[in-house]
Amino acid sequence: MQQYVCVRIARMDDVDIGLFEYDRYNTLYFFILNADEQIYLRYGGRDTSQDTYLSLDSLELALSKGLQLHQQFQRGKLPKAARPQPKFARDIPLLVERTYARNSCVECHLIGDFNLQHKELEGTLNKPQDMFRPADIRAAGVYLDVPKGLLVKEAKGAVADAGLLPGDRIAKLNDTVLWTFADLQHAYDKLPRSETAMRLAVVRQGKIVDLAVALPKLWWFSDIRYKQLTVDPRVYFETRPLAVEDKRKLGLDPEGFAAEVKYVSAMAKALQLHELRTGDIIIAVDGKSKDDLADTPELFIRLRTKAGDSAQLDLIRDGQPVKMELKTSRMSFRK
Amino acid sequence: MLRYAALAACLGSFAASAQDAIRWVDSYKEAREQAKRTGKPIFLEFRCEA
């Protein structure tokens, strides 16, 4: 560590959030850069699984790599990266109103939430891109040997189909050079959600191998329930999509998002949001039974309604058709 | 949450292993100036105020 100048930033007031762009809900996030603000790599990550992407071994790897890259930079052997458009927290009026004006701390989470609120107000909120982040690389089938950086432990689904193998070390996503899990997650997350393919370069037995990956539907989906997002309509139930055969038996569209309710949180009752029960089959929301993106009714509601809005559900309960109103909950930011 | 707290503690002890040599600065401007002066790279951490 003594080979670095170590800096801790606890207030985001004057930070160029355009340069230091990352999902503000990460618990820990580090950047390694030089005095000219060229970022060599990033380190951090968070999800809801038991396998966190953070470890001391992977941090040590990142620190060593940072020193190597800095040496390359000093020898003029590292290409200069384009600097993103500068952006500051004070450019977000709602944030200014709630923090600067009250002399309160400008926290990372606040930047994340108020940025989304602004987009919602402006009508530019793209939920798959802005709300469901960071996109989860496991949706494409990438499972890493976390302490060893970008070493692939297991390849499933789309990346397995493209030829990714355990033991490969991921080196690039499209044209972005990657050194850490955070680099990979950031590059993957920056892909437009309409993207249908990506290129991975991997190191295999000392050689670079290029892979063309066809991205699956919902490649960008991630479990973001741990976030307190104001713009995310909370519904407090979970479903399991019906099998195609079951949909056919019920006379439903095989491509629709009909699903059986598997879990209802006590919060639904406490907040008087709906009266769903486990076993109910939701077949339509506001008259719609299928969607380009959503594969479940709850995802449809989260993507297609505004937090706090109501929706009409068409259900099958005990074999009988039922109509039910559902109200979504709008969360307020809390620390 | 406990998991992250534990990791944060571990990271703290990781840094603490070289505690005598580490001097955290809390100013980004100062960090850049130090990096220019010493030729060292910058390790930048974003974290909430305790």
Boltz contact constraints between the chains, C-beta under 6 A:
constraints:
  - contact:
      token1: [A, 1]
      token2: [B, 15]
      max_distance: 6.0
  - contact:
      token1: [A, 1]
      token2: [B, 18]
      max_distance: 6.0
  - contact:
      token1: [A, 1]
      token2: [B, 22]
      max_distance: 6.0
  - contact:
      token1: [A, 2]
      token2: [B, 18]
      max_distance: 6.0
  - contact:
      token1: [A, 2]
      token2: [B, 21]
      max_distance: 6.0
  - contact:
      token1: [A, 4]
      token2: [B, 40]
      max_distance: 6.0
  - contact:
      token1: [A, 4]
      token2: [B, 41]
      max_distance: 6.0
  - contact:
      token1: [A, 4]
      token2: [B, 43]
      max_distance: 6.0
  - contact:
      token1: [A, 5]
      token2: [B, 31]
      max_distance: 6.0
  - contact:
      token1: [A, 5]
      token2: [B, 34]
      max_distance: 6.0
  - contact:
      token1: [A, 5]
      token2: [B, 35]
      max_distance: 6.0
  - contact:
      token1: [A, 5]
      token2: [B, 40]
      max_distance: 6.0
  - contact:
      token1: [A, 5]
      token2: [B, 42]
      max_distance: 6.0
  - contact:
      token1: [A, 6]
      token2: [B, 22]
      max_distance: 6.0
  - contact:
      token1: [A, 6]
      token2: [B, 24]
      max_distance: 6.0
  - contact:
      token1: [A, 6]
      token2: [B, 43]
      max_distance: 6.0
  - contact:
      token1: [A, 7]
      token2: [B, 25]
      max_distance: 6.0
  - contact:
      token1: [A, 7]
      token2: [B, 28]
      max_distance: 6.0
  - contact:
      token1: [A, 7]
      token2: [B, 31]
      max_distance: 6.0
  - contact:
      token1: [A, 7]
      token2: [B, 44]
      max_distance: 6.0
  - contact:
      token1: [A, 8]
      token2: [B, 24]
      max_distance: 6.0
  - contact:
      token1: [A, 8]
      token2: [B, 26]
      max_distance: 6.0
  - contact:
      token1: [A, 8]
      token2: [B, 45]
      max_distance: 6.0
  - contact:
      token1: [A, 9]
      token2: [B, 46]
      max_distance: 6.0
  - contact:
      token1: [A, 10]
      token2: [B, 47]
      max_distance: 6.0
  - contact:
      token1: [A, 10]
      token2: [B, 49]
      max_distance: 6.0
  - contact:
      token1: [A, 27]
      token2: [B, 4]
      max_distance: 6.0
  - contact:
      token1: [A, 29]
      token2: [B, 46]
      max_distance: 6.0
  - contact:
      token1: [A, 30]
      token2: [B, 45]
      max_distance: 6.0
  - contact:
      token1: [A, 31]
      token2: [B, 44]
      max_distance: 6.0
  - contact:
      token1: [A, 32]
      token2: [B, 41]
      max_distance: 6.0
  - contact:
      token1: [A, 32]
      token2: [B, 43]
      max_distance: 6.0
  - contact:
      token1: [A, 33]
      token2: [B, 42]
      max_distance: 6.0
  - contact:
      token1: [A, 34]
      token2: [B, 41]
      max_distance: 6.0
  - contact:
      token1: [A, 35]
      token2: [B, 32]
      max_distance: 6.0
  - contact:
      token1: [A, 35]
      token2: [B, 35]
      max_distance: 6.0
  - contact:
      token1: [A, 35]
      token2: [B, 36]
      max_distance: 6.0
  - contact:
      token1: [A, 54]
      token2: [B, 7]
      max_distance: 6.0
  - contact:
      token1: [A, 56]
      token2: [B, 10]
      max_distance: 6.0
  - contact:
      token1: [A, 56]
      token2: [B, 14]
      max_distance: 6.0
  - contact:
      token1: [A, 66]
      token2: [B, 41]
      max_distance: 6.0
  - contact:
      token1: [A, 70]
      token2: [B, 41]
      max_distance: 6.0
  - contact:
      token1: [A, 105]
      token2: [B, 49]
      max_distance: 6.0
  - contact:
      token1: [A, 107]
      token2: [B, 48]
      max_distance: 6.0
